[in-house]
Amino acid sequence: MATIEYLRTEPDLPPVGIVDRTPITPAKKAVFAGIAVLGAIAWTIIAFVRGESVNAVWIVIAAVCTYIIAYRFYARFIEWKITKPRDDVATPAEIHDNGKDFMPMDRRVLYGHHFAAIAGAGPLVGPVLAAQMGYLPGTIWIIVGVVFAGAVQDYLVLWASTRRRGRSLGQMARDELGAVGGVAAIVAILVIMTILLAVLALVVVNALGESPWGVFSIAMTIPIALFMGVYLRYLRPGAVGEVSAIGIALLLAAIIGGGWVSETEWGADWFTLSRTTIAWCLIGYGFLASVLPVWLLLAPRDYLSTFMKVGTIVLLAAGILITMPVLKAPAVSEFATSGTGPAFAGSLFPFLFITIACGALSGFHALVSSGTTPKLLAKESNAKMIGYGGMLMESFVAVMAIITASIIDQHLYFGMNASAGLTGGTPEGAAAFTNSLGLSGPAATPELFADTAADVGEHSIVSRTGGAPTLAIGISQVFSDFLGGQSMKAFWYHFAIMFEALFILTTIDAGTRVARFLVSDALGNLGGGFKRFRDPSWRIGAWVCSLLVVAGWGSVLLMGVGDPFGGINALYPLFGIANQLLAAIALTVVLTIIVKRGQWKWAWIPGVPLVWDLIVTMTASWQKIFSDDPKLGFWKQHSLCQAAKDAGQGCLTAKPDQVEIAIRNTFIQGTLSIVFAVLVLIVTAVGVLVCVRAVRSGTVSSSEAEEQPSKIFSPSGFVATAAEKDVQKEWDALIAEGRVNAPGSAESSRL
């Protein structure tokens, strides 16, 4: 028998929340059992079957089945034991609704915004590069890691920030860990954030450089988003489905129009931009997205891009299920143990986990979960769907990425991901190099690389490093097999390139805004005249903080654009380490919060992934700092380049006139590696001490804000239940009568 509790805060208002304690039915138990069995079969085939018979379909099945079981049971377990959401308590979005940074947002739009903000370069680029070690290690980490680490972090950070008036991760660290741990965390977060945003922007620059089609289509998403924001705010408030349909139509028109514009003389002239020009455009866009009201550009643009992101990934999954491509990569390659892979240097442990980064565990997500999202969350019960569920979707993106890299010819894969110094940048050089690797299958010929480039409408695909072009090749292969045939390969390739750029760009705008909040909190802690910065919506403060943020990541971006080691090749390892170290800070903060609340019994939920993350990141940091292998060690590279300068010679892949730049960049990278590791160790040590003291004292404390009763309603899940639909009708009637304002109107309380 169903047990439904209606939550009321005022007698003359409809319920503000519903608690459904309906027990799981036998039929549903049977369904979940069937899903578990199917997933187990898929995992068995992936892990133990070898040879040409392994099909990519089994990876898709294993992933989807695991996600369903994890969300239904493990996420709900965390909800029952730790977060215990209360929809009768107002969230920061409702309390501080100002139409700028705080406003209760429709849970579906917010899911789109949150997913678009967290899903950047990591789940696309990282798994593609990690495929050089074989499909099995990466697949296991992406799926298992997200269930027990990545999604747990995102969910718990969102919960903790929501309970603390939407405070940033840095400010929560300051409140929970004290002065020493808090300052170390704030400094580490700000410096790491600068690197993360710069690398994400660099991937966009590499994808859009000399691509008028991509530049036009991406640029058009900005006016489309502005229109959607105004439409939803003033013209048709609440018409989410209506504005979504309009936005999708305009987005498709922009994509198709980009192909037409790129073929015109004026279009090619206007939209063929250099990498440096694109970098400056991104810096300007990041600033505008940070200071404009969240409803005007950021949220609608991210929501719009989510349709393309999720739609493309779902379509790709469908294509794999239909075409059933065979995995051409081995389960585990020799590069997993030798550490000499051409895509990136380092053995499976620890660099597989560092390279995959966002696909399984990402510290950057903690900044979004404590930045924009808690300021827009209408109800605490929405946090599971958005925090845990959003990360599961990103993991699925990573799964699709590693599949696309594993189904293409492996000679082609390594020819694209090896540096020009190894391949010579020519089809002949790529064929000779890849044939020397001892890969399975027929030997490569120059025609393989030349014909593939011609098929996708490119002059060359040799040494197109960074992962994005490889993913585009894989996507075009799957899509052309069931949508349009060989003649459509060029279209699907450029569609994929544009998709990747759009995918990543949404992380730039949201990340810049999150970093603005971090800087604002940090300056507010100084006291005196800086107290005004504690208000994240203070306009002057917003402009000042945004300028500081874009100046930081913009300078690193420009450094990467001119890097003689290939920019992304040099910065991505640092990006991966920094991202995972940031996750260690986030997990330390939530672990401390849980222990101080007296929930010691469940401290293992964030504690286990924290310990694993520290082992991985500190091992990687040690190797990047102290390794004598010039492919690994930043300081070894620095010393070699310094010696080369004195001898008037080139260094590694840097030409003689680029050695000065190489010396500067390796010094910066090596120094940052040391700074990151030291700061994170300080934060972790302080967090452990705080937890030990809390357990020994037996006291329970919390920095959660004072509760205020909620006066708005929102369904808990993506799809409203029958009871929630009935309650929503009551609220809609009151809104139509003018007795209450719609949530997000900047006056969500009663008139």
N, C-alpha and C positions, 0 to 999 in steps of 0.2 A: 504494500500500500504506500502510495506517495506521501511524503512528508515535506510540505512546503511552508516556510516561515516568511511572512511579509514584514519588512523592516520599515517602521514609521518614526519620523522625528517630530511631526506636527499632526495633530488630529484632523485638521481641515485640508491636509494635502494627501495625495495618493502615496503609496509606499515608495521609498527611495531605494529599496533594494529587495532582493529575493534570495533566500537561502534554500536550495533544493537538496534535501537529504534522501531523495528517492534511491533505494538500494538498487544495485545492478541486477538486472533480470537474468534468468538462466540462458535466455537466447543471446543476450549480449556477451555473457561469459563464454558461450560456445564460439561466438564470432571472434573474440579476442584470443581464445585458445587456438583457433584456426590460423589467425594471423601470426601467432607466435610459432606454430609448427612450420608454416610456409617460410617465415624468416629464418628458422633454424636450418631448413633444407637449403635455402639460398646461401647461407653462411658456410655450410658444409661444402657445397660445390666450389665456392670462391676459394676457400682455404686449402682444400685437399686435392681438387681435380687439377691436373696439369696438362699442358699441350694445347693444340689448336682448337680443341673442342669447348674451351671456356668462353661463354658468351656474356657480353656486357649486360644483358637483361637481368642476370642473377644479382649483379651489384645494385641495380635499381630496386629490385624486389627486396633484397636484404636491407637496404636503407629505409625504404618506406615502411616496412614491417617494424623495424626497430624504432623508428620515430613514433609510430602510432602507439606502441606499447609503452614507450618512455613517457610520452605526453599524458597518456591516460592514467598511468600508475605512479611513475617516479615523480613527475611534476606535481601530481595531486598529493603525493606523500609529503613533499616539501611544503605544499600549501597547508596541509593539516597540521604538521608538526612545527613549522617555523613562522611562515608569513601570516597565517590566520586572518585573511582579509575581512574588513568590516565596511560594508557599503553604506552604513548609516553614519559614517564619519566622513567629513568633507576632505577632499584631496587638496593639495596646493593649487591646482588649476581652478577649483571652485572658489577657494578662499581669496586668492589674489587675482582673480579674473580681471585683466586690464586690457585685453585685446592686443597686446604687444608680444609679451613673452609667456604670459600665463593665460590659459583659457581651456575650459573643458572641451575636448575634441571628440567627435564621433570615433568610437573604438576602431572602426574599419579604416577610416582615414588615418588614424594614429598608427595603426599596424603598418599601413603602407609607408607612412613617414619614417617610422622607426626602422623598418626593414631596409628601406632605401638608404637611411643614414648609416647603418652598420655594415651593409653589404658593399664593400669597396673592392680594392684590388686583391686583397688576400684570398678570398674564396675562388677567384678566377686564375690569378697568376701562380699562387703558391702550389696548388695541387698539380698544375701543368708542369712546373719545374720538378716537383717531387716525383713525378712519374718516371724519371730517369732511374729510380731505385726499384721500379716494378710497381704493378698496380696494387698488390696486396698490403704492404705496410701502410701506404697512404690511405687506402680505403678503410682499414681497421681504425686508424687514429681519427680520421674525419668523423666516422659514425659513432664509435665508442666514446671518443673524446668529447664530442658535443653533448652527449647524454649526461655524462658525469662531471663535466668541467665547464665547457663554454656556456651552455644554456643555464646551468646552475648559477654561474657568476652573473649573467645578464639579469636573470630573474631576481636574485637576492639584492643586487645593487639597486635595481629599480624599486623594489620594495623598501629598502632602507632609505633611499633618497625621498621617496614619496612620504614616508613617515616623518621626514625632517624638513618639510616645506620646500622640497625640491633642491636641496643643497648639493653642491658639486662634490665629486669624489675627494678632491683636495680638502675642501672644508670639512667634510665628514671625517677625514683622517686627522685633521687638526683637532676636532672636537673629541674624538675617541682615543687618540694616541697621545695627546698632549703636545707641548711645544716642540720638543726635539723630533719626535716621529712625525708630527704634523708638518713641520717646516720641510723636513727631508722629503716627505711625500709630495708636497706642493711643488717644490723645485723639480723633483724627478718627473712628475706628471707634466709640468709645463715644457720641460726640455724634450721629453719623449714625444709629447704631442706635436711639437715642432717638426721632429723627424718624420713622424707618421704622416702628417698632412703633406709634407714636401714629397715624400715617396709616392703617395697616392696621386698627387698632382703630376708627378713625373710620368707615371704610367699613362695618364690622360694625354699629356704632351706627346709621348711616343706614339700613342694610338691615332691622334689627330694630325700629327705633323704631315704636311704636304697632302692632306686629304680633304679636298673641298666638300665632298659629300658629307663626311662626318662633321665637319665644322658647321656647315649650314644646318643640318638636322639638329645638332646639339644646341646651336644658338636659338633655334626656333622654339625650343622647349621653354625658354624664359618668358617670352610674351604669352605663350599658351598658359603657363602657370599663373601669370599675373591676371589674365582674364578669368581663370578658374577661381582664383582667390576672391576677386571682386564679385563674381557671379554667386559664389556660395555665401559670401558675407552680406551682400546687400540686395542682389537681384532676386535670388531664390534661396534663402537660408534653409538649410536642412535637406535640400534636394541633392543628396549625395549621388544617387544613382543617375540622375539626370545630367549633372555636371561631369560625371565619370564617362558617360557615353559621348558627350561632346568632346571631352579631353582626349579620349582614345581616338576618335575620328580625326581630330586635328593632329595628333601625334603620328598617326599612320600617313596623313597627308604630308607631314614634314619629312618623314622617312622617304616616301616615294618622290617628293619634290626635290630632296637632296640629290637623288640620282640624276634627275633632269637638269638641275642647276649646275652640277659638276661637269656636265657635258657641254655647257654653253661657254662661249668665250669669256663673257663678262663674269659668269659664275666662277670659272676656274681662276680668273684674275683676282676677284674679290676675296674668295674663300680659300685660296691656297696660301696658307700662312706658314711662316717658319716656326720652328720649335720655340725659339726665344719669344717671338710675338705671341704665340699661344700661351706661354708661361705668364707673360704680363697680363694677358686677358683673364687668365684664371685668378691671378692675384686681385685684380679689380672686381671680378665677380664674387670672389670669396668675401671681400669687404662689404659689398652691397647686400649679399645674402645674410650677413651677420647683423647688420644694423636695421634692415627693413622689418616691419612687423611680421611675426611668424606666419600669420594667416595669408599674407599677401604674396609671398614668393616661396619661402622655404617649404612649408607644409604641402601646398598644392603641387609644387614641382616634384617633391619626393613621392607624393601619392601617385602622381601621373607616371613617374618613371617606374614605380612598382608594377604597374600593369605590364609594361614592356619587360621588366626583369622577370617577374613570375611567369608571365605568359610565354616568354622565350624558353625559360627553363622547363616549364611543363610541356611545351611543344617538343623540346629536345628529348625529354623523357619519353614522350609518345613516339617520337621517331625511332628511338632506340628499341622500344618494345615492338615496333612494326618491322623495322629493317633487321633487327637482331644481329648487330655487327659482332664479329669475333675480336677478342682482345689480342692484339699483336704484341703488346709488351709482355715480358715474362712476369710471373708472380713476384719474384724477387731477383733483381739483376745483380751482377757482380759489383756494380758501383755502390751498392748498399754497404758493402764491407770494405772495398778498396778506398772509397772516399775520393776517387779521381774523376768523377763524372764531369763532362764538359758543360752541362747546364749550370751547375754550381758545385763548389768544392766542399768536401766534408762527408763523413760516414753517416750511416742511418741514424745512429745515436751520437749527438743530439740533433743533427741538422735537419732531419726529416720533419721533426716537430716544430723547429724554428721556421722552416721554409713554408710549411702549410699554413701556419699562423692562424689567420681569421677563420678558416674553415672549421676549426674544432674548438679553439679557445683564443679569444682576442681581448686584450686589455682596452683597446680602443672602444669596444662596445660598452665598457663600464663608464666611459665618459659620456656616451650618448644616453645611457640608462640613468645617469645622474645629472644630465645636462638639459636637453630639450624635452625628452619624453616625460619625466615626472611632472613637468610644468604644464603638461597637456593631458594628463591622465584623468579621466572623468571619475572613475571608480577604482578602488583598490583591487577588486576582483578581476579587472581587466589586465592586471600586471602579468598573470601567468600566460595568457594568450599572447601578449605582446612581447614580454621578456623571454620566456622559455620557448614559446611557439615561433617567435621571430628568428631566434637563433637556429632552430631546427630547419627552417627554410633556407637559411644561409648555408648550413651544412649540406643541404641537398644541392645547392648551387656548386659547392666544392666537389661533391660526388660526380656531378655532370662534367665538371672540368677535368677530373682525373680520367674519366671514361673517354672523353674526346681525345685526350693526349695518348691514351693507350690503344685506341682502335686504328690510328693512322700508321702508315709504314714507319718503322722505327728508324730507318736510315733518314727518312724525311724529318722525323722528330729531332734527331740529334743534329742534323744539318741546319735546322732552323735555330736551335738553342745553343749551339756552339758559337764562340766569338769569331769575328772575322779574322783574328790572328791565327785561328786554327784552321779555318776553311778557306782563307784567302778571299772570301766574299764572292766566289764564283761557283757555278755548278760543277765544274771540273774539280775544284779544290774540295767542295763539299762531298762529292762522291768518293774521292780518294781518302778523305779523313774518316768518313763514316764506315767505309769498308775496312779501315784499320782497327775498328773497335771490336770486331768479332761478333757482330750482331747476327741474330738468326734471320733466315729468309734469304731471298735472292740478293746478290750484290747490287749496290746502287750504281746507277749510271748518271752522267750529267743530264741526260734527257729527263730523268725523274724530277729533278729540281726545276729545269726549264719548263717542262710541260705543266707541272703543278702551278708555277707562277702564271703561265699563260691562261690556265683554266680559271684562275680567280682574278684575272685582270690586273696582275701586278708585273712589274719589270723583273723583280727578283724576290725570292722568299728565303734566300740563303742568309744565315746569321741574323735573322729577325728575332733577336733575343728579347727576353722579358716575359714570355709566356702568352701574351695577348694574341699575337699573330698565329701561334700554334693552335690556340683554342678556336680562333676563327676558321682555320683550316678544318679542324675536326667538326665544327658546327656546320660548315658548308657541305662537308661530305655526307653527314647524316641527313640534313634537310634536302639536299639535291637528290638523294636516293628515293625520297618519297614525296617530294614537292617540287616538281618542275624538271627533274632530270639534270643531265650534265650541263645543259645550256644555262641553267640557273646558278651554277656554282659561283660565278663572279658576283651576282647579286647577293647571294647568301653570305659570301665572305665579307663584303663591305657592310652588309646589314649587321653581321656579327661584330665587326670592328666598331661600328657606331653604337651597338648595344653595349659593348664593353666600356666605351668612353662614358656613355650615359650612366651606366652602372656605377662607375667609380666617381664621377663628378658629383653625384648627390652626397657622397661622403665628404667631399671637400667643403660644400656649403654648410652642412650640418656640423661638421667638425670644427670649422672656424667659429661658428656661433657657440659651440660648447667651450672651446678654448677661451672665447671672450668671457664667458661666465667664470671660468677658472681664474683668469687674470683679475676679474672684478672682485672675486672672493679674496684672492691673495692680497690685493691692494687694500681692501676693506679691513683686513686684519692689522694693518699698520696703525690704525687709529687716527686721532686728530682730524685734520682736514680730509683724510682719505676715507673717513666713515661713509661719505656719500656713495662710494663705490659698492657698498654692501647692497644697495638697491640695483639689481641687474638691469632694470628698465630705465634707469636714469640716462637720458639721451646723451649728454656730454660724456659720461663715463663709458657708455656703449661705443661711441665713436673712438674715444681714446684707446680703449682696450682692443677694439677691432683692428685699429692701426698697428698696435704693438704685435698682435697675433700674425697678421698677414705680412708684416715686415720680417718676422722671424722665419716662418715657413717659406715665404717667398724668396728670401736670400739663399736658403738651402736648396730650393728648387732650381734657382738660376745656377747654383754651383753644380748641381747634378746634370743640368742641360749641357754644360761645357766640360763634363768630366771625361778625361781621356780613357778611363777604364770602362766606359759605357754607361755611366750614370746609374741605371737601374741595377746593373751587375754589381757595382760597388756599394750602393746604398741598400739594396734589398736585404742582405744578411743583417745589417745594422737595424733595419726596419723590423725584421722578424724577432731579433733579440729584444729590441725596445718594446715591441708590442707584447711579448710574453712576460717581460719584467713588469710592465704596467698591469698585466693580469695578476701578477703576484701581489702587487700593492692592493688591488681591488679585493682579492680574496682575503688578504690580511685584514682589511677594514671590516668586511662582513663577518669574518670569523670573530673578531674582537667584539663586534656589536652583539652577535648571538651569545657569546660567553657572558658578556656583561648583563644581558637580559635574563640570565639564569637558565638558558637553554643549552647547558653544557652537554647534555645527552646527545644532541644533534650537531655538535661542533664538527664531527667528521664529514658532514656533507660538504662544507667548503674547505675543511682541513685537508682531506685526501688530495684533491686536485691542487691545492696550494703546495704541498710537499713535492708532488711530482713536477709541478711547474718550476719550482726552485731548483730541483736537481737538473732539469733539462737546461734551463737558462744559465745557471752558473757554470755548468760544464761548457756550454757554447761560448759564454763570455770569456772563460779562461783560455779556450783555444784561440779565439779571435785576438786576444791580447798577447798571449805568450807563445803561440805556435811559431816554429821556424819555417813552416811551409808558406811560401809567398802567396799561395792560392788561398790560404786561410788567415794568416796573421796580418793585422793592419800595421803593426809596428815593424814587422819584417818587410812588408812592402815599402814602408816609409824609409827604412835604412837602405834598402836596395836603390830606391829612387834618389836618395841623398848622395849615395856613392856614384850613381850614374850621372848626376848633375856635375859632380866634381870632375868626372872623366869626360864630360861633354857628349854623353851617349844617351840613347833612349832607355826606358825602363819598362820591362814587361811589355804591355801593349801601348805604352805612351811613347810618342815620338820625342826627339830631343827638345823640340820647342814646346812640348806639353809637360815636361818633367816638373817644372815649377808648380803647375796646377796639381799634379799627382802628389807632390810632397805636401802641399797645403791640405789637400783633401784627405790623405791617409793620416795626417796628424790630427785633423779634426775627428775623423772616424775612430781612431785609436783612443783619443782622449775621451770622447763621449762613451765609448765602451766601458772605460774605467769608472767614469762618473755614474753611469747608469747602475752598474753592479754595486758600487759602494752605497749609493743612496737606497737602493732596494734592500740591501742587507741591513741597513740601519732601520728602515721602516719595519721589516720583518722581525728583527730582534726586539724592537720596542713593542710591537704587537704581541709577541709571545710573553714578554714581561707583564704587560697589562692583563693578559688572559690569566697568567699564573696568579697574579695578585687578586684578581676577581674571584678565582676559584678558592684560593686560600682564605680570603676574607668571608666568603659565603654571602656577600652582599649582592643585591640586584640593583642595577642602575640603568638608566636609559636617557639618551639625549633627544628622544622623540618629542615633537612639538605637542602642545596642548591640543586635545581633541576638540573639534567643533562639529556640530550636527550638520549633516548634508541636507540640501533642499533641492537636489536634482536627481534624475534617474537615468540609468543606462544599463542595458543588458550586460551580462557578464562575458559571454562568449561571442564569437564572430557571428553565429546565427542565434537569434533570440528564440527562447523556448515559448511554448504557448502561454504560460503564465506571464512571462515578461512582455509578450506582445499585448496582452490584455492591459497590463499596467501602463505600458507605453501609450496606449490609446487614451487612457485617463489623463495622462500628462499632456498629450497633444491637444486634447479638448480644452484644457486650462490655458494652454499657450494661445490657441485660436481665440479664446474669449478675452485674452489680454490680462488674465489674472496672474500669470507668472511669465517670466521671460525664458526664451529658449536658452539652453546651456551654450556658452561661448559667445553670448551677446555682450559681454563685459558688464552685465548686470544680471547675473544668473539667479540672484536671490529674489524673493517675492517683491513685487512692486509696492 
